[in-house]
């Protein structure tokens, strides 16, 4: 039996093996809310918390990997009026399913992280925007909020400290684009989820036009650990510039699909082994390492990489939200890309012409290649289209549609050529 | 137009937001209205808008933007199957085929007895449990096989 993988379930899933780990009493029994109590008892200066976050090298777990300490430092300190903290639990990118488990199994750690966030940022209210399709998580979170309020951990005068902070859950209703932070704000305001121009950035003009910080669920749920144990211990779990553990959602052709929390920098080969290896002992063909919008990587490259932002970026892809889609040698890459391209076509909000029209073009061209109607010039056309969508839209959904196309054509162009030439699949 | 219970639920949602931003509750209000009525008829959307002091178009925009709202009547049970990549890798196509054969309907259709509507969905954020469908906007039914599908459908009224 191999040794326990480094950092396994250290930060987020430490209590997942316990019965009813989501209950307040059970969270308290494993030291839950100790970080908040420490902050309140020591009246820890917000600057000290932000400085610990910077030391920790915690980077945004929603996909962008932006340093959390830096993001928190953007909030105006002396602003008179309301400020908001928003948690983004709107995970709907194919391959991504970690926030659901965080909310289902450890909701109080997220709540604790959000309260510390409210204290640090000077916000009195926080919202957690929960993906529409995971109603059970929404209900679980509402129950946890009720428990926290009843115990004096949330609401007015938290634990007698004078701190006021409350959290509400906002239920999404089926729109991938709302995972984009400004679309999410529009959605909380009760509108269509169409992204806003930036600047102004949410730190100056966010929810209801007020200064707002938006963080991913896993990011916020990591905060209590950092406050309790110090930024250095969190950093040491991972590697420089890539602190802590990361939850990797492994789906597709593996023996045991699921969420695996391990140290940043864990070799991909180890993660794959934890997830039961390639299903049925088949050969690994390719991996999408960070959710459906990042470029695919062939097996031989992937097996050399470690799972952290810098390693994956050097190989020409992104760690994203740590959403690892594993494909064995039975997969037709044209078919795989056709399905992904349909997704972006379906989910484009329609605001920007390059995305609204371009995602339809991408899908229709890949669809015809898959169905034996591809033309020799189609691959150049796909390259040109993807290039003309990237960077030309308000939000990153356009890039998210273009990158899978670019990745597939870079590494598996021959499969597309074969489809066009022989009107059928080579797999 | 909506029952007192539904209005009470909507009021609870309104209370989550600043008093001058009742519009924030429109997504939940439409969801609650749909739960009661089965689907969102134009007059239901208009009622929700009026209840929240919004122009009808403001609620209409929301109802047409988010894809879990049903703007046409659906069966008693709505089955939304994810066919995105992770689910397809794990056999979503077979699950869809089995469901379509068993129910005798295609995507976007309702059984003649009004019991089931079948829809194709996008990623539910539960890919580790693939293949899967979502039942009535509420429950994710995981790791589908002919046996699990039979058991789930047999357990429904």
Contacts between the chains, C-beta under 8 A, distances in Angstrom:
chain1	res1	chain2	res2	distance
A	82	B	18	7.7
A	91	B	125	4.6
A	92	B	122	7.1
A	92	B	123	5.2
A	92	B	124	7.7
A	92	B	125	5.5
A	93	B	123	6.6
A	94	B	84	4.5
A	94	B	85	5.1
A	94	B	86	5.8
A	94	B	122	8.0
A	94	B	123	4.4
A	94	B	127	6.7
A	95	B	85	7.2
A	95	B	86	5.5
A	95	B	123	7.9
A	95	B	127	5.6
A	96	B	123	7.6
A	96	B	125	6.2
A	96	B	127	7.2
A	97	B	125	5.1
A	97	B	126	5.1
A	97	B	127	5.1
A	97	B	128	5.3
A	97	B	129	7.9
A	99	B	125	7.3
A	100	B	125	5.6
A	100	B	126	6.2
A	127	B	16	7.8
A	131	B	124	7.8
A	131	B	125	5.0
A	132	B	66	7.0
A	132	B	68	5.3
A	132	B	137	7.7
A	133	B	68	7.4
A	133	B	121	7.6
A	133	B	123	8.0
A	133	B	124	3.9
A	133	B	125	6.0
A	133	B	126	7.5
A	133	B	134	5.7
A	133	B	137	8.0
A	133	B	140	7.2
A	134	B	124	7.0
A	134	B	125	5.8
A	134	B	126	6.9
A	134	B	140	7.0
A	135	B	137	6.7
A	135	B	138	4.8
A	135	B	139	7.2
A	136	B	138	7.8
A	136	B	139	6.9
A	136	B	140	7.1
A	168	B	16	3.9
A	168	B	17	7.6
A	169	B	16	7.9
A	170	B	16	7.4
A	170	B	24	7.6
A	170	B	27	7.6
A	170	B	28	7.9
A	171	B	27	6.8
A	171	B	28	6.0
A	171	B	31	6.8
A	172	B	27	7.5
A	172	B	66	7.4
A	173	B	27	5.5
A	173	B	30	7.6
A	173	B	31	6.2
A	173	B	66	3.9
A	173	B	67	7.7
A	173	B	68	4.5
A	173	B	69	6.4
A	174	B	66	4.9
A	174	B	67	4.0
A	174	B	68	3.8
A	174	B	69	7.8
A	174	B	122	7.7
A	175	B	65	6.4
A	175	B	66	5.1
A	175	B	67	6.8
A	176	B	122	6.6
A	176	B	123	7.2
A	187	B	27	7.1
A	188	B	24	5.9
A	189	B	21	6.8
A	189	B	23	6.4
A	189	B	24	5.8
A	190	B	21	7.5
A	190	B	22	8.0
A	190	B	23	3.6
A	190	B	24	4.6
A	190	B	25	6.7
A	190	B	26	4.2
A	190	B	27	6.4
A	190	B	52	8.0
A	190	B	54	7.9
A	190	B	58	7.5
A	190	B	62	6.7
A	191	B	23	7.4
A	191	B	58	7.7
A	191	B	61	7.1
A	191	B	62	6.9
A	192	B	61	5.2
A	192	B	62	6.5
A	192	B	65	4.2
A	193	B	65	6.6
A	193	B	66	7.5
A	208	B	18	6.8
A	208	B	21	6.1
A	249	B	127	6.7
A	249	B	128	6.3
A	250	B	128	7.3
A	251	B	86	4.0
A	251	B	89	7.5
A	251	B	90	7.6
A	251	B	127	3.9
A	251	B	128	5.6
A	251	B	130	6.2
A	252	B	85	7.6
A	252	B	86	5.5
A	252	B	89	4.4
A	252	B	90	7.1
A	252	B	127	8.0
A	253	B	89	5.8
A	253	B	90	8.0
A	257	B	90	7.5
A	257	B	127	7.3
A	257	B	128	4.4
A	257	B	129	7.6
A	257	B	130	6.9
A	258	B	128	4.5
A	259	B	128	6.5
A	288	B	85	7.9
A	292	B	84	7.5
A	292	B	85	6.1
A	292	B	123	7.8
A	323	B	127	7.7
A	325	B	85	6.2
A	325	B	86	5.7
A	325	B	89	7.4
A	325	B	127	7.8
A	327	B	89	6.6
A	331	B	89	7.0
A	336	B	85	6.0
A	336	B	88	7.9
A	339	B	83	7.2
A	339	B	84	6.4
A	339	B	85	5.3
A	339	B	88	5.9
A	340	B	84	7.8
A	340	B	85	5.8
A	343	B	84	5.9
A	343	B	85	7.9
A	343	B	122	6.0
A	343	B	123	7.2
A	346	B	122	6.2
A	347	B	122	6.6
A	349	B	65	7.8
